[in-house]
Amino acid sequence: MQDTNPQEIERLFQSSPFIADIGLQLDSVAPGEVCTSLILAERHLQQDGYVHAGVQATVADHTAGAAAVTLLSAHQYVLTAEFKISLLRAAKGSQLSCRAKVLKAGKILTVIESEVYCGNLHSPQLVSKAMVTVAIVASPSNQT
């Protein structure tokens, strides 16, 4: 395994058009753990003014994938194989934050838990929790 590579994680956020479009920001990186945040705008909300479930799912999934990448060797990447999100309460506030932590790193599959919080900087509440399984895949240039 390699040491955590913040530059590679940063690349994952900068090279994903959808992630850039919603505005998800990388906050911190440690082995097996990544934290992100999203300043909320009207485009992130559903018809009743709450954060859309799809936004929460995207944040949880992408942050989880980044956490898994921190434990990979060179020339590997991840693809989401499965995820389940539980929406625990209506999400309303000025920002989302997410902490994803690898629960079990494997050679083929890795399981990560993501917690999504909503509110403001001083009063975030847990609004959703996701269990994400990612497949570890060799870079196309390394497949034979």
MOGISUL-V959271 format. One record per pair of residues at least 12 apart in sequence whose C-alpha atoms are under 6 Angstrom apart, sorted by the first residue. I is the first residue (numbers start at 0). J is the second residue. D is the distance in Angstrom with one decimal. If there is no record, write none. Layout:
BEGIN
I:J:D + I:J:D
END
This chain:
BEGIN
0:71:5.8 + 0:72:4.7 + 1:72:5.1 + 3:30:5.4 + 3:69:4.9 + 23:36:5.9 + 23:37:4.9 + 24:36:5.3 + 30:69:5.5 + 31:66:5.0 + 31:69:5.7 + 31:100:5.7 + 31:101:5.0 + 32:66:4.8 + 32:99:5.6 + 32:100:4.5 + 33:66:5.0 + 33:98:5.9 + 33:99:5.4 + 34:97:5.5 + 34:98:4.5 + 35:96:5.7 + 35:97:5.2 + 36:95:5.5 + 36:96:4.2 + 37:94:5.5 + 37:95:5.1 + 38:94:4.4 + 39:93:5.3 + 39:94:4.9 + 49:90:5.4 + 49:91:5.2 + 50:90:5.3 + 59:113:5.4 + 62:99:5.9 + 63:99:5.0 + 63:111:5.8 + 74:138:5.2 + 75:136:5.6 + 75:137:4.5 + 75:138:5.4 + 76:135:6.0 + 76:136:5.4 + 77:133:5.9 + 77:134:5.5 + 77:135:4.8 + 77:136:5.7 + 78:133:5.4 + 78:134:5.3 + 79:133:4.3 + 80:132:5.6 + 80:133:5.0 + 80:134:5.8 + 81:131:5.9 + 81:132:5.1 + 82:130:5.5 + 82:131:4.3 + 83:129:5.5 + 83:130:5.4 + 84:128:5.7 + 84:129:4.1 + 85:127:5.4 + 85:128:5.3 + 86:127:4.4 + 87:126:5.0 + 87:127:5.1 + 88:126:5.0 + 90:117:5.8 + 90:126:5.9 + 92:117:5.9 + 92:118:4.0 + 92:119:5.9 + 93:118:5.7 + 93:119:5.4 + 94:117:5.8 + 94:118:5.9 + 94:119:5.9 + 95:116:5.5 + 95:117:4.5 + 96:115:5.7 + 96:116:5.1 + 97:114:5.5 + 97:115:4.4 + 98:113:5.6 + 98:114:5.4 + 99:112:5.5 + 99:113:4.1 + 100:112:5.5 + 107:134:5.7 + 107:135:5.1 + 108:133:5.6 + 108:134:4.6 + 108:135:5.9 + 109:132:5.6 + 109:133:5.4 + 110:131:5.7 + 110:132:4.5 + 111:130:5.9 + 111:131:5.1 + 112:129:5.7 + 112:130:4.8 + 113:128:5.7 + 113:129:5.0 + 114:128:4.6 + 115:127:5.2
END
